[in-house]
Structure formats: C-alpha cells, structure tokens
Amino acid sequence: MNYVETRSKFVNYFENQGFKCLPRASMLHPSIPMSFVMSAGLVQIETSLNQNQIRFNDKYILVQDCFRHFDLENVGKDDLHLSLFEMSGAFIFGHHKKEQTINQIWQLTTEVYGIDKNRIWVTYFAGGKLGKHQLPSDELTRQTWLNIGISDKNLIGLGLDDNYWLQGVGGYTNDNMPRKCGPNTELFYDRGNGCGKHCQPGCNCGRFIEFSNTLFISHAFNPQNQSLRLLSKPFVETVVGSERLTMILQNKSSVFDIDDYKTIINTISMFKKPQGLSEKAIKTSERIIADYLKALFVLIADGAPPPGKGGRKRMMRILIRSFLSRQYILRIQSRKFLPTIIDSIVNSLDNKYVESSEIKNRMIAYIEDEELRFKQTLAKGQHEIESMIEQNKGETLTGSQILFLEKKLGLPNILTALILKEKGYVFNEIAYQKYLTSWQIKNTN
C-alpha cells in the first residue's frame, strides 16, 4: 500500500461514517506568525472553534501537511523523525462515547489497513497531577481496550507526559491563554526487537512505532491561575501519521525507505561522491537532504518567504544552510543536482502542485542566493581554522574556538569537524560541550 492509498483509505473510511472532509490548509497562517502549521486541525478546527462555527455532533476529517521546526535536529538520527510529514485527522464535537471512537480506530487499523492485531500495543492515561489538580486514571478507555481484546500485557498505562494532551503555545503570541487538554490513547506497532524484557511503548530503543493518537479534549487549563474547567464544546480527535503508517504497511525499517522517500534518496545517491565517511554519516546526510528539501518545496508552494532574519525567514535559512552543509559533506557538486532532485520531490508528492515549475524556480533562486553567502562563510571558516591551528602551535581547536566559529562566524559544527578531519585533526567534542554549557549559562543569566 503506497502513501496515496494510505491517505485515501483513511478519508474513505470516515466519510462512510458520516464525516465531512475539509480542505488542506496553507502552512502559513496569521494565527501562528512566527512558525508554520504543526498539526492537523491547528488552523481549520481551532479557527472555527474560536469563531463559534462548529456545532454539536459536527464530524470532520482532513489531511494536513505539518512542519515542526523543533524536530529539525532529530531528522536523520533515527528511522522515524521528519520535519515535514502528513497527518490525517478525524474530529467529533460534543459529548461522544469513547467506546465508539475506540472501536472505530480499531476497525480502521485492523480491518481497513489489515495490521496484525498481535503486533499492536496500546497506551492510555493512568493518572497524574496537572498544576494543583490530581487527575484520575482513564479507566473507561482502559476497559474498552480490554473488551476489544487487547491483552493486559499489551495495554500500558502511562502518566501526564505521555498520555495527557495539553495544548502547546506553538507560534501563538499569548502563552497565558487557557489551553485545551484531555487524556489520550495511542497505538504502537511492535517491530519485535527490543532492548530488554521490560521494553514497552515509551521506550526509545526503536522497537515500538507510534502511528495513531486519539485525544479526548474535555477541559481547559489556565497556566496563570491554575484553573481547570470543563469545555462547553468538548471534542475527540484521532490522528494518524501517514509516513509511519505507510512504513508499517510496506514492512520497511525506516520512513525513508517507503516508496515516496526512496525515490528522493536514490536521486541523491546518483550525485554523491563522499570521501572517508562512514555509512551511518552518509545515510544521515541523505535523510536530512531528502527531508529538508521536501519541506522547503511544500513551504515555498504555500508562500514561505526567502531566507532571512527572524521567524519564518530564519527557519527558511536554517533549512537551506543545513541542506548546503550536507551537500558539501557528500561532495555533491553538479549543478544538475538541484533541479533533478526537485523533480523527484514533485513526483513523490503525486504531482499535486499544478504550478510546480514556478515553485521549483523560486526554490532554486532562494537556495542559490543563500549559497553565495554560505560559500563566503565556508571560505572564512577554513581560513580561520588554519589560523587557529597555527595559533595553537599545531594542536586541534579548543572548545571556545569551535564555539566562536559556530556562533560568531556561522560555520556549522559538522563542517568544522569535516575540515579538521581532512587536515588530520580531531574535533574535541568534550571540550566543545563543556564550553557550550558555560556559554549557555552565561547568556541565560
């Protein structure tokens, strides 16, 4: 089952249950001026709720591209993280029976998608303290899963951090606003290779893949006065990560191995000429390039600004500079690479952007403009490193020198490490981390 089929089955299932399909929202929205859309329904549902446009018993579904800048540093480090991903969501408003919702997601998972029941583990909220409020365990959710047939062994109760959703402030301007909240229940796929006999969902060893999350949003918590009140219009939200679900259905070990990303990775492989890098280092750079360029294309298609300072412009600069760094590491020098890989990205998106040529040209222009500044930074960095080594009488860089290159010159550490390696020197990670900690403490006081 490919990416498009995964999405279509979700939409078709809920449409047959009486849900109305809402259009995809732009990644740029006035309500989050400093960032981009981060989750399904953030724009469509939240805006409609604020404007009192949603009635009791309304049921909606949508498929939304999401971008999470706070996950940028995690991309490439494991098999699951993406900065850009697709989220399918189903929303029911009013007082809705948990049993019905849980049975729906179980039917979708096991009958529509055909996932092996024995490989599914479930988590639920086991209680915890929110501010001054002691919240009880969600026993109704637990009992419903037991009634469905989930065994005690595969049903795990977790605390506030894992199974209680609290609305984040995200890119909003008022962080003291009441925040919607409620218990949630998550579905995990068991890949079978754990870190020990006590391994369970919530462990970071990679055995369990979270692919579905159902939130029962019933209250609003005010962080300023610690009040917790019932919502006049509670709702239930079920979301599924398309890439992770496709990965499970295609029996792949990574989201980067599914059909849509494999094409992009293969294009990178055609142009790369790395020297002296480990397979792990090469794979990390390939994954970062694939994810960041795909994110850039979708963001630019929605009107993202050129790279610059502050807010969205700063995020665009981070994406482009990170791509250029990884391109340098993989020794990709052909001018044909960028237009070729953008074509691969367009194909992976099922050609849903009718103005792809215009988006492609704008993306190339953004990158080439930033590349001029990047090359200047790289040249200055190489010269500075040579001067520092000479100053150190042939010894490698100190922690303070590495931090200077990063913070003052704008040279990424991965490039500092590569340049040092090519000159026969080691990157002193311990010294760097020690000095970085001191610098952070100094700048937060």
C-alpha positions in Angstrom: 0.0 0.0 0.0 1.5 3.3 -1.1 1.4 6.7 0.5 -1.6 7.9 -1.6 -3.6 4.7 -0.8 -2.9 5.1 2.9 -4.4 8.6 2.9 -7.4 7.6 0.7 -8.4 4.7 2.9 -8.5 7.0 6.0 -10.6 9.5 4.2 -13.0 6.9 2.7 -13.4 5.1 6.0 -14.5 8.2 7.9 -16.6 9.6 5.0 -18.6 6.4 5.1 -19.1 7.1 8.9 -20.7 10.5 8.1 -17.7 12.7 8.4 -17.3 15.8 6.2 -13.9 16.3 4.5 -12.3 19.7 5.0 -9.7 21.1 2.6 -6.0 21.2 3.4 -4.9 24.5 5.0 -1.9 26.6 3.9 1.2 26.0 6.0 1.3 29.8 6.7 -1.5 31.2 8.8 -1.9 34.6 10.6 -2.6 32.8 14.0 1.0 31.4 14.0 3.0 34.3 12.6 6.4 33.1 13.8 6.1 29.5 12.6 4.2 27.1 10.3 1.3 24.7 10.7 2.4 22.0 13.1 -0.5 19.6 13.4 -3.8 18.5 11.7 -6.7 20.8 12.5 -4.5 23.6 14.1 -5.9 26.1 11.5 -9.2 24.7 10.3 -10.6 23.4 13.6 -9.1 25.9 16.0 -10.2 28.9 13.9 -13.7 27.5 13.5 -14.0 26.9 17.3 -12.8 30.4 18.1 -15.4 31.8 15.7 -18.2 29.5 17.0 -18.7 28.0 13.6 -18.8 24.4 14.9 -21.9 22.8 16.2 -22.5 19.8 18.5 -22.3 16.5 16.6 -20.3 18.0 13.8 -17.8 15.5 12.3 -14.9 16.4 10.2 -11.9 14.8 8.6 -8.8 16.4 6.9 -5.4 15.6 5.6 -2.8 18.2 6.5 0.9 18.8 5.8 2.7 19.7 9.0 6.1 21.2 9.7 7.8 21.0 13.1 10.9 23.1 13.4 11.6 21.7 16.8 12.2 18.3 15.2 14.8 19.5 12.7 17.8 18.3 14.8 16.2 14.8 15.2 16.0 14.2 11.4 18.5 11.6 10.3 19.3 10.4 13.9 16.6 7.7 13.9 14.3 5.9 11.5 11.1 7.9 12.3 11.6 11.6 12.6 10.7 14.0 9.8 10.4 17.8 10.0 7.7 17.7 7.2 5.1 15.0 7.4 1.4 14.3 6.6 -1.2 13.9 9.3 -4.7 12.6 8.7 -7.2 13.7 11.4 -10.8 12.9 12.3 -12.8 15.3 14.7 -16.1 14.7 16.5 -17.7 17.6 18.5 -19.9 17.3 21.5 -20.3 14.6 24.1 -19.3 11.5 22.2 -18.9 7.9 23.6 -15.3 6.9 24.0 -16.3 3.3 23.3 -17.5 4.2 19.8 -14.3 6.2 18.9 -12.0 3.5 20.1 -13.9 0.8 18.2 -13.7 3.0 15.1 -9.9 3.4 15.3 -9.5 -0.4 16.0 -11.7 -1.3 12.9 -9.7 1.2 10.7 -6.4 -0.2 11.9 -7.1 -4.0 11.8 -9.8 -4.3 9.1 -9.2 -1.5 6.7 -5.4 -1.4 7.0 -5.0 -5.0 7.9 -2.4 -4.6 10.6 -1.7 -7.7 12.7 -3.7 -7.4 15.9 -0.9 -9.3 17.8 1.6 -6.6 17.0 -0.4 -3.7 18.3 0.2 -2.3 21.8 -1.9 0.5 23.3 -1.2 3.2 25.9 -3.8 5.1 28.0 -3.7 7.8 30.7 -3.0 6.3 34.1 -3.5 9.5 36.1 -1.3 12.3 37.2 -1.1 15.8 38.5 -1.8 18.9 36.3 -0.9 22.0 38.2 -2.7 21.6 41.5 -5.2 19.1 40.1 -4.9 15.4 40.7 -6.3 13.7 37.5 -7.8 10.2 37.7 -6.8 7.3 35.6 -8.8 6.9 32.3 -10.4 3.6 33.3 -13.1 3.8 30.7 -10.5 3.8 27.9 -8.6 1.0 29.6 -11.7 -1.2 29.9 -12.8 -0.5 26.4 -9.5 -1.8 25.0 -9.7 -4.9 27.2 -13.2 -5.5 25.9 -11.9 -5.2 22.3 -9.4 -7.9 23.0 -6.1 -6.1 23.8 -4.3 -8.2 26.4 -3.1 -6.8 29.8 0.5 -7.3 28.6 -0.1 -5.1 25.6 -2.1 -2.4 27.4 0.2 0.1 29.2 -0.9 2.9 31.5 1.4 6.0 31.4 1.5 9.4 33.0 0.9 13.0 32.2 3.9 13.4 30.0 3.0 10.5 27.7 -0.8 10.2 27.7 -2.3 13.5 28.6 -2.5 16.1 25.9 -2.0 19.8 26.8 -2.3 22.4 24.0 1.1 24.0 23.3 1.5 27.6 22.7 3.4 26.9 19.4 3.7 30.0 17.4 0.9 31.8 19.2 1.7 35.2 20.9 -0.2 34.7 24.2 1.3 31.9 26.3 -1.1 32.6 29.2 -4.3 31.7 27.3 -6.4 28.8 28.5 -5.0 25.6 27.0 -7.3 22.8 25.9 -6.4 19.4 27.4 -7.5 15.9 28.0 -6.4 12.2 28.2 -5.2 10.4 25.0 -4.7 6.8 23.9 -2.0 5.8 21.4 -1.4 2.8 19.2 2.0 1.3 18.7 3.3 -1.2 16.2 5.7 -3.8 17.7 8.7 -4.4 15.5 9.9 -7.2 17.7 13.4 -6.3 18.6 13.6 -4.6 21.9 16.2 -3.6 24.4 15.2 -6.0 27.1 12.3 -7.8 28.8 10.9 -4.6 30.3 10.8 -2.8 27.0 7.4 -1.2 26.3 5.8 1.8 24.5 7.6 4.9 25.6 11.0 3.3 25.3 13.3 4.9 22.8 15.1 1.8 21.6 13.1 1.8 18.3 11.1 -1.4 18.9 7.7 0.4 19.1 6.4 2.8 16.4 3.6 5.1 17.4 1.3 5.6 14.4 -2.1 6.7 15.9 -3.2 9.0 18.6 -6.7 9.7 19.9 -7.3 12.7 22.1 -10.4 13.2 24.3 -10.3 17.0 24.7 -12.7 17.8 27.6 -11.1 20.6 29.7 -9.2 23.9 29.5 -6.3 24.6 31.8 -5.2 28.1 32.6 -1.5 28.1 33.4 -1.7 31.6 35.0 -4.3 30.9 37.8 -4.1 27.0 37.6 -7.8 26.7 37.0 -9.2 23.6 35.2 -12.7 23.9 33.7 -14.9 21.8 31.5 -15.2 22.8 27.9 -18.7 23.8 26.7 -17.9 22.1 23.5 -15.6 19.0 24.1 -14.3 17.1 21.1 -12.5 13.9 20.2 -9.5 14.0 17.7 -8.0 10.9 16.1 -4.8 11.5 14.1 -2.6 9.1 12.0 0.9 9.8 10.7 0.8 8.8 7.0 4.5 8.2 6.6 4.8 5.9 9.7 1.6 4.0 8.8 2.9 3.5 5.2 6.2 2.3 6.7 4.4 -0.3 8.7 2.2 -1.4 5.8 5.2 -1.7 3.4 7.2 -3.5 6.1 10.1 -1.1 5.9 12.6 -0.3 8.7 12.5 3.5 8.2 10.2 6.2 6.9 13.0 7.0 4.4 12.6 3.5 2.9 9.0 4.0 1.8 8.4 4.5 -1.9 7.9 8.2 -1.7 11.3 8.9 0.0 13.2 6.1 -1.6 13.0 7.9 -5.0 14.5 11.0 -3.5 17.2 9.1 -1.7 18.1 7.3 -4.9 18.5 10.6 -6.7 20.9 11.8 -4.0 22.9 8.6 -4.4 23.3 9.3 -8.1 25.2 12.6 -7.4 27.1 11.9 -4.1 30.8 11.4 -4.0 31.7 11.2 -0.3 35.2 10.7 0.9 36.2 8.9 4.0 32.7 8.9 5.6 31.0 6.1 7.4 27.8 4.5 6.1 26.0 6.0 9.0 27.3 9.5 8.3 26.3 9.2 4.6 22.8 7.9 5.5 22.3 10.8 7.9 23.2 13.4 5.3 21.0 11.7 2.7 18.0 11.7 5.0 18.5 15.3 6.0 18.7 16.5 2.4 15.6 14.5 1.5 13.5 15.8 4.4 14.7 19.4 4.3 14.3 19.9 0.6 10.9 18.3 0.6 9.9 20.7 3.4 11.3 23.7 1.5 9.3 22.8 -1.6 6.0 22.5 0.3 6.6 25.6 2.4 7.6 27.7 -0.7 4.5 26.4 -2.5 2.4 27.9 0.3 4.2 31.2 0.0 7.0 30.9 2.5 9.4 33.9 2.3 13.1 33.8 1.2 15.7 33.2 3.9 16.5 36.0 6.3 16.4 37.0 9.9 13.6 36.3 12.4 10.6 34.0 12.4 9.7 32.1 9.2 12.6 33.7 7.3 15.1 32.4 9.9 13.6 28.9 9.6 14.0 29.0 5.8 17.6 30.0 6.3 18.2 27.1 8.7 16.7 24.6 6.2 18.7 25.9 3.3 22.0 26.2 5.2 21.6 22.7 6.6 21.0 21.4 3.1 24.1 23.2 1.7 26.2 21.8 4.6 25.1 18.2 3.9 25.5 18.7 0.1 29.1 19.8 0.8 29.7 16.8 3.1 28.5 14.4 0.4 30.7 16.2 -2.2 27.7 16.9 -4.5 29.0 19.4 -7.0 26.9 19.0 -10.2 24.6 22.0 -11.0 22.2 19.4 -12.3 21.6 18.0 -8.8 19.1 20.6 -7.5 16.7 20.7 -10.5 16.9 16.9 -10.7 16.1 16.3 -7.0 13.3 18.8 -7.0 11.7 16.9 -9.9 12.0 13.7 -7.7 10.2 15.6 -4.9 7.4 16.7 -7.2 6.9 13.1 -8.2 6.9 11.9 -4.6 4.1 14.4 -3.9 2.0 12.8 -6.6 2.3 15.9 -8.8 -0.4 17.6 -6.7 1.1 21.0 -7.3 0.0 22.3 -10.6 2.4 25.2 -10.5 5.4 23.0 -9.7 7.7 24.7 -12.3 7.2 28.1 -10.8 7.7 26.7 -7.3 10.9 24.9 -8.5 12.3 28.1 -10.0 11.6 30.0 -6.8 13.2 27.3 -4.7 16.3 27.3 -6.8 16.5 31.1 -6.6 16.2 31.0 -2.8 18.9 28.3 -2.5 21.4 29.9 -5.0 21.1 33.3 -3.3 21.8 31.8 0.1 24.6 29.6 -1.4 26.7 32.7 -2.2 26.7 33.7 1.5 27.3 30.1 2.5 30.4 29.8 0.4 31.7 33.1 1.9 31.2 31.7 5.4 32.9 28.4 4.4 35.9 30.2 3.0 36.2 32.4 6.1 35.8 29.3 8.3 38.6 27.4 6.5 40.9 30.4 6.8 40.1 30.9 10.5 40.6 27.2 11.3 44.1 27.3 9.7 44.9 30.4 11.8 43.7 28.8 15.0 45.7 25.7 14.5 48.8 27.8 13.9 48.0 29.8 17.0 47.6 26.6 18.9 51.1 25.5 17.7 49.8 22.6 15.7 47.2 21.4 18.2 43.5 21.0 17.4 40.8 23.6 18.2 39.7 24.4 21.7 36.1 24.4 22.8 36.0 28.2 22.8 37.4 28.3 19.3 34.8 25.9 18.0 32.1 27.9 19.6 33.4 31.1 18.1 33.3 29.5 14.6 29.7 28.4 15.3 28.2 31.4 17.0 30.2 34.3 15.5 31.1 33.1 12.1 28.1 30.9 11.4 30.1 27.8 10.5 28.2 24.6 11.4 30.0 22.1 13.7 29.6 19.3 11.2 31.7 21.3 8.7 34.3 22.3 11.3 34.6 18.6 12.2 35.0 17.7 8.5 37.6 20.4 7.8 39.6 19.3 10.9 39.4 15.6 9.8 40.7 16.5 6.4 43.6 18.2 8.0 44.3 15.3 10.3 42.9 16.7 13.5 40.1 15.6 15.8 37.0 17.6 16.7 37.2 17.9 20.5 33.5 17.2 21.3 34.0 17.1 25.1 35.8 20.5 25.2 33.1 22.0 22.9 30.2 20.7 25.0 31.9 22.0 28.2 32.4 25.5 26.8 28.9 25.5 25.2 27.3 24.8 28.6 29.3 27.7 30.2 28.2 29.9 27.3 24.6 29.0 27.7 24.6 29.6 31.5 26.2 33.0 30.9 23.7 34.0 28.3 20.6 33.0 30.3 21.5 34.9 33.4 
